[in-house]
Amino acid sequence: MNLKKRIGHNIAIHRKQAGLKQSELAEMVNISTKHQSRVETGVHFPSAELFEKYSKALNIDVSKLLNINDINTSENLIREINKMLATANNEQIKLIFNIIKVIIMDK
């Protein structure tokens, strides 16, 4: 499963755990139901702003939406990231770069 689909699936799981319909969550984060469906099916990737809105609407930390279980030392995290990058294709690496760029530039 690619990154967009995994994250979309994770958002859907948390939405269902909160007892919400797609249309209800979409309204809470100010997007269309169609866009919500596309996020959950991995067609669209949520922006950093949308991740924050999901976090507030679902009352969970963004890390849960990203399925980040254990925060380790920076060295361990970098090592794990490098392992994942080694298996990624060119398209995935470009997507990861853009995500990191948005996060870093946001500071």
N, C-alpha and C positions, 0 to 999 in steps of 0.2 A: 504494500500500500504506500503511495507516495505521501509526501509531507502534507500537502493540502488536504488530501483525503483523511489522513490520520488526525489532523487538527480538527477538521470538520466533524469527523466521527466523535471526537472527544467533546466538542461543543454540544453535539446532539445528545450525548450521554448525560452531560450535566444539565441540559435543558429538561430532559425527561425526568431526571432525579428531582428537579425543582417543581415538577408537575405542570410544566408549561407546554403549550402548543407552539409550533413554529411561528404562527401569526402573533401570538402573545409576546414571545421574546423579540420578534422583529419590531413590534410596536415599542417595546421598552428601550431598544437600542436605536430606534429611529431609522430603520431600513425597511424595505418592502419585504413581504413574505417570500416573493420570488428570489430576492437576493439572499434571504436567510436560507432558503432551500439550497441555493447554489453554494453557499458557504459550507453547509453541512454535508453536501455531496462532493465537495472538493473541487468544484468548478471555479469558485472564487476564493481568494486568500484574504482573510480579514486584515485590515490596516491596524497599525498600532493603536489608533484611536478607537477602533471597533473592539479590539481586545480589551481595552480599558472599560468600555461600555458593557461588554459581556461580563467582565469581572464584577462590576457594580450590580448589574441586573441579577446575576446569579449568586451574588454574595460569596464569591470565592476568589482566591488569589489567581492572578494571571498564570502563575506557574502550573496551576492545576489544569488550566485550559491547554497549556503546552505539554502537559504530562511530564513535568520535571519533578522527579521523586526525591532525589537526594542532592542537596547542594554540598559539594565537596570543596576541597581547596582549589584555587585557581589552576594550579599545575595539573591536578587530576582532571579537571573539566577540560582544559586545553588538550590534554592527551586523548580524552574521549572524543572531543570534537574532531581532532585530527584523524582518529580511526574512522569516524563516520565519513569525513570528507574523502578519505582514501577510496571509499566504495561508491561515492556519488558520481553521477554522470555530469556532463558539462551544463546541462539545463538546471539540474539541482544545485550545482555550485553557484551558478548565476543567481538563482533564487535566494540561496543562503546569504550570498554577498549582499544582495539588496535588503534583506531583512536586517542583517547586522548593521548595514549602513544607516538605515532608518533609526534603529535603536540608538546607535552611538551618536548620530547627528542630533537626536532629540535632547541630549544633555546640555 
